[in-house]
């Protein structure tokens, strides 16, 4: 009887098990800094911030991609919690909602001090790693959160926000989004002043969601490293949310970081059209396409049952990381999963416990322990530290900007 097929399968299973064991060992030393997790918005949408109803100290796999047990299982050592608000919110309503998002992150930290540690600096991140706690940072998603006010920008920094994505899915008055029609052609003069003030405060300029023109304008303006908190490679999947190669190639000179996302419609070409149809189905039911409430997920599930979804896998994400490493270099890449901000995720990366599967895949592709330590931890910490150094120097040269959008973006007479 020929047992060769069984022997090959056993050998393959052994290799996978060995890589997973090795991945766990590597993550124990250099855990994942994840660039973007939408848990605060999910808590708002699902339970109105009632943390007893979604206690992340208990198993939340029926409702969320994220809880403490799965963060630990995934080897997550630092998390940028997104204090996102939808881009159809505007003005003071957007500012208030952002403050509510910041408030719920503070409540999470107060409730779980043994596991989560507030982090404002790179040193705080390293201290959390030494203590075995998860460094918790915040990132605002969308410049609409500051309502065209540099004072509000500074207030968010004072409250602990350490990056701001310049746009979300829609243009704002001073910056173009990747998924809207061109408005100001990238950054307006006020938009460039926002970038400069972010550099001065030490808030990272996040270029996920922005148009390629905005990416290039920001790179031309910023004197500090930029980040892409959750974007992948446009050359691998031609979606406007991804990063063109010419922009990736600028990261070494800038010192920034591109953190690959897991959202299937951004990483798998076959998923782009399918997700567009799924989004239209949500709108036909009167729901926002980013809704992840239980009602919305039932509608998603029914659509998926009738229209099987093209499946991204761990290998899909590894393909993006391989390409991003080739173009930007190993010192300028990271991971930003976008958990709890998307209805669908790749096989093997269904929740925050999946990171060891990705590290095991990269080990199988020949990534070294040094490469992986940079990907998961070192690069992100270095970028924040470098931004702090730039801010410290800039503050010795000039004080806060009080420019207004009316002054800088006023049409010429």
WOWOKA-V319815 format. One record per residue. N is the residue number from 1. PHI is phi as a letter, one per 20 degrees, with the letter a starting at -180 (* if undefined). OMEGA is omega in degrees with one decimal (999 if undefined). D_LAST is the distance of its C-alpha to the last C-alpha in Angstrom with 2 decimals. Layout:
# WOWOKA-V319815
n = (N	N)
phi = (PHI	PHI)
omega = (OMEGA	OMEGA)
d_last = (D_LAST	D_LAST)
This chain:
# WOWOKA-V319815
n = (1	2	3	4	5	6	7	8	9	10	11	12	13	14	15	16	17	18	19	20	21	22	23	24	25	26	27	28	29	30	31	32	33	34	35	36	37	38	39	40	41	42	43	44	45	46	47	48	49	50	51	52	53	54	55	56	57	58	59	60	61	62	63	64	65	66	67	68	69	70	71	72	73	74	75	76	77	78	79	80	81	82	83	84	85	86	87	88	89	90	91	92	93	94	95	96	97	98	99	100	101	102	103	104	105	106	107	108	109	110	111	112	113	114	115	116	117	118	119	120	121	122	123	124	125	126	127	128	129	130	131	132	133	134	135	136	137	138	139	140	141	142	143	144	145	146	147	148	149	150	151	152	153	154	155	156	157	158	159	160	161	162	163	164	165	166	167	168	169	170	171	172	173	174	175	176	177	178	179	180	181	182	183	184	185	186	187	188	189	190	191	192	193	194	195	196	197	198	199	200	201	202	203	204	205	206	207	208	209	210	211	212	213	214	215	216	217	218	219	220	221	222	223	224	225	226	227	228	229	230	231	232	233	234	235	236	237	238	239	240	241	242	243	244	245	246	247	248	249	250	251	252	253	254	255	256	257	258	259	260	261	262	263	264	265	266	267	268	269	270	271	272	273	274	275	276	277	278	279	280	281	282	283	284	285	286	287	288	289	290	291	292	293	294	295	296	297	298	299	300	301	302	303	304	305	306	307	308	309	310	311	312	313	314	315	316	317	318	319	320	321	322	323	324	325	326	327	328	329	330	331	332	333	334	335	336	337	338	339	340	341	342	343	344	345	346	347	348	349	350	351	352	353	354	355	356	357	358	359	360	361	362	363	364	365	366	367	368	369	370	371	372	373	374	375	376	377	378	379	380	381	382	383	384	385	386	387	388	389	390	391	392	393	394	395	396	397	398	399	400	401	402	403	404	405	406	407	408	409	410	411	412	413)
phi = (*	e	d	f	f	f	f	f	f	f	f	f	f	f	f	f	f	f	f	f	f	f	g	f	f	f	f	f	e	c	f	f	e	e	f	a	c	e	g	g	f	f	f	f	f	e	c	l	m	f	f	f	f	c	f	f	f	d	f	d	f	f	c	c	e	c	b	f	g	f	f	f	f	e	m	e	d	b	c	e	f	f	d	f	c	g	f	e	e	b	l	f	f	f	f	f	f	f	f	f	f	f	f	f	f	g	f	g	f	f	f	c	f	f	d	d	c	g	c	d	c	f	f	f	f	f	f	f	f	f	e	m	d	e	f	d	d	c	c	e	d	o	f	f	f	d	l	l	c	f	f	f	g	f	f	f	f	g	f	o	f	d	b	c	f	f	c	d	f	d	g	d	f	c	b	e	e	f	d	c	f	g	d	e	n	p	d	f	g	f	f	f	f	g	f	f	f	f	g	f	e	n	e	f	e	e	d	f	m	e	f	g	f	f	g	f	f	f	f	f	e	f	d	d	g	d	c	d	f	a	b	d	e	f	f	e	c	f	c	f	f	e	d	f	f	f	f	g	f	e	f	g	f	f	n	e	b	d	d	f	e	d	f	g	f	e	d	c	g	f	e	f	f	f	f	f	f	f	f	f	f	f	f	f	e	m	d	f	f	e	f	c	f	f	f	f	f	f	f	g	f	f	f	f	f	e	c	g	e	f	d	f	c	g	f	g	f	f	f	f	f	g	f	f	f	f	e	e	n	f	e	c	c	b	c	b	f	m	f	m	c	b	f	c	b	f	f	n	c	f	b	f	e	e	g	g	f	f	f	f	f	f	g	f	e	n	f	e	f	f	g	f	f	f	g	e	c	f	f	f	f	f	f	f	f	f	f	f	f	f	f	f	f	f	f	f	d	b	e	f	e	d	f	d	f	f	f	e	d	f	f	f	f)
omega = (-177.2	180.0	-173.7	180.0	178.0	-179.2	178.8	179.3	179.0	-179.3	178.6	178.9	178.8	179.8	179.2	179.6	178.8	-179.7	177.7	176.7	179.3	177.7	178.7	178.6	179.7	-179.0	176.2	179.9	-179.5	-175.4	-178.2	161.7	-180.0	-172.3	-172.1	175.3	-173.6	178.6	-178.9	179.0	177.2	178.1	176.8	-174.9	-172.7	-171.0	178.9	178.5	175.0	-173.7	170.9	179.9	177.0	-177.6	-175.3	169.8	177.5	-177.7	-180.0	-174.6	177.2	-172.5	-170.0	171.6	-166.3	162.0	-171.8	-179.6	-178.0	172.1	178.2	-179.9	-179.6	-179.3	178.3	-179.2	177.0	-178.2	165.2	175.5	180.0	174.1	-177.3	163.8	-175.5	-175.3	171.2	166.9	-176.5	173.2	-177.5	178.8	178.1	179.2	-179.4	179.9	176.1	177.5	176.6	176.7	177.0	-179.2	-177.8	174.2	177.5	179.3	176.5	-179.2	178.1	-177.2	-171.9	-174.4	179.7	-175.1	-175.4	179.3	175.8	179.7	177.9	-173.7	174.6	177.2	176.4	178.8	179.6	177.8	177.8	179.2	-180.0	-179.6	-176.3	176.7	-178.7	178.0	-175.6	177.9	179.1	173.3	175.1	-176.0	177.8	-179.4	174.1	-179.7	-179.3	175.2	176.4	-175.2	176.8	174.6	177.2	175.0	-179.7	178.5	177.0	177.3	178.4	179.9	173.8	-180.0	-174.3	162.2	170.8	171.7	-170.4	174.1	164.1	-172.9	-178.2	173.4	165.4	-171.7	-172.7	-179.8	-179.9	177.3	177.2	-172.2	175.2	177.5	-179.9	-179.7	-179.4	177.7	-178.1	173.4	171.5	173.6	177.0	177.3	177.1	175.9	174.4	179.4	-180.0	179.6	173.6	175.5	-175.9	-179.5	-175.0	176.5	-178.4	176.0	-178.6	-174.9	167.8	178.3	-175.5	176.2	178.4	176.6	178.0	176.1	-175.5	177.7	-179.4	178.6	178.4	-175.6	-170.2	172.7	176.9	176.4	174.1	175.2	164.1	-171.1	179.4	178.4	179.9	-169.5	-179.5	178.6	179.4	175.7	-171.5	176.2	-176.2	177.0	-177.2	-170.5	175.3	-177.8	-178.6	177.2	175.3	-177.1	178.4	-174.3	178.4	179.0	179.8	-177.0	-172.6	-174.3	174.1	-174.1	-173.8	179.0	-175.8	-174.1	-172.7	-176.6	176.0	-173.4	-175.8	-177.7	-178.3	-177.7	-174.2	-178.1	179.8	-178.2	177.1	178.7	178.1	178.3	178.5	177.3	177.3	-179.1	178.9	176.7	176.3	-177.4	174.4	-174.6	177.2	-179.3	177.5	174.8	-177.6	177.6	-179.4	-178.1	174.6	178.1	175.3	-177.2	178.8	178.5	-178.9	178.5	179.8	-176.4	-174.4	-173.4	169.8	-171.5	164.9	-179.7	173.8	-179.7	177.4	179.9	178.7	176.2	177.7	-178.6	175.5	-178.2	-179.4	176.1	-178.8	-173.8	-175.1	-176.7	-174.2	-178.0	-170.7	178.6	179.8	-173.8	174.9	-166.2	-173.9	176.1	-177.2	173.7	-179.1	-178.7	-171.9	-179.3	-178.8	172.9	-177.4	179.0	-173.5	177.8	-172.5	176.1	-171.1	-174.6	177.3	177.9	178.4	179.4	177.4	177.3	-179.7	173.3	178.3	178.1	174.5	176.4	-178.8	176.2	178.5	176.2	-174.9	176.3	176.5	-179.3	-171.6	-169.9	-164.9	-176.1	-177.6	179.1	179.6	-179.6	178.6	179.6	179.3	177.5	176.4	-179.7	178.2	-178.8	-179.1	179.6	-179.1	-178.4	174.5	-173.8	178.4	-178.2	-176.7	173.9	176.1	177.7	177.2	178.4	178.9	178.8	-171.2	-175.5	179.4	178.3	178.4	179.8	999)
d_last = (88.62	85.32	83.31	80.73	77.90	78.69	78.83	75.43	73.94	75.57	74.37	70.80	70.96	72.31	69.47	66.87	68.65	68.77	65.06	64.29	66.56	64.89	61.42	62.52	63.80	60.56	58.46	60.78	59.76	56.12	54.93	51.81	48.45	46.81	43.02	42.51	44.72	43.57	46.62	44.65	42.91	46.27	47.85	45.20	45.56	49.33	50.68	47.92	48.50	52.25	53.50	57.09	56.49	55.05	56.92	56.06	59.29	61.03	60.83	57.67	58.11	58.31	54.82	52.82	52.52	52.80	55.46	57.01	60.07	58.07	55.61	58.72	60.28	57.15	57.08	53.70	53.30	49.66	47.31	43.59	43.59	40.41	38.90	37.00	35.60	34.64	31.06	31.27	31.47	28.18	26.99	29.83	32.40	31.68	31.96	35.22	36.69	36.00	37.82	40.68	40.90	41.10	43.75	45.95	45.94	47.14	49.83	50.94	51.39	53.34	55.61	56.41	56.68	59.45	57.29	53.63	52.23	48.78	47.03	43.97	44.66	46.39	49.37	49.55	49.73	52.59	54.35	54.23	55.70	58.46	59.23	59.31	56.52	53.35	50.29	47.74	44.04	41.02	37.94	35.08	34.06	30.45	27.33	27.12	29.92	27.67	25.23	22.17	24.00	25.15	27.74	29.17	29.33	31.37	33.52	34.45	35.48	37.57	39.25	40.27	37.73	37.86	35.53	32.62	31.95	28.20	28.41	31.25	31.56	28.14	24.61	22.89	19.21	19.27	22.15	23.78	27.41	30.16	31.15	27.93	25.66	22.93	19.81	17.66	20.01	22.03	20.57	17.00	16.22	17.71	20.56	21.36	21.47	23.89	26.05	26.16	27.16	29.76	31.13	31.39	33.27	35.46	34.34	34.71	31.80	33.32	32.08	34.36	32.65	29.40	28.27	29.40	25.83	25.51	28.90	27.91	24.67	26.75	29.50	27.21	25.87	29.07	31.56	34.09	36.02	34.52	36.64	37.02	39.06	40.30	39.45	41.73	41.66	39.77	42.20	45.05	43.42	40.35	38.42	34.69	35.72	37.57	36.67	36.36	38.64	35.97	34.68	38.26	38.91	36.20	37.93	40.54	38.04	36.07	39.29	38.34	40.40	40.39	42.61	44.09	44.04	46.89	45.14	46.96	44.07	42.25	45.34	47.57	46.32	48.91	47.63	44.06	44.95	47.57	45.19	42.65	45.50	46.58	43.10	43.03	46.48	45.25	42.44	45.06	47.01	44.08	43.57	40.74	41.53	41.55	44.03	47.17	49.15	52.75	51.93	49.26	51.60	54.31	51.99	51.10	54.81	55.74	53.13	54.35	57.95	57.22	54.89	56.14	53.43	53.05	54.01	52.26	54.68	54.85	55.06	51.70	50.02	52.08	50.83	47.23	48.28	50.23	47.21	44.84	47.42	47.72	44.00	42.79	46.14	48.48	46.67	43.49	44.73	45.80	46.39	44.32	46.38	44.22	47.35	47.13	43.74	45.16	47.98	49.48	50.55	52.59	56.38	57.56	54.35	54.61	54.00	53.50	57.12	56.50	55.11	58.59	58.74	55.61	56.95	60.29	58.63	56.85	60.16	61.70	59.07	60.02	57.38	58.92	59.24	56.81	54.23	54.65	54.41	51.01	49.88	51.07	50.61	49.90	46.55	44.84	46.33	45.30	41.66	41.44	43.25	40.96	37.87	39.62	40.28	36.65	35.58	38.26	37.11	33.39	34.27	36.05	32.85	30.24	30.11	28.27	24.52	22.89	19.40	17.86	16.13	13.46	12.83	13.21	11.89	8.76	6.35	3.78	0.00)
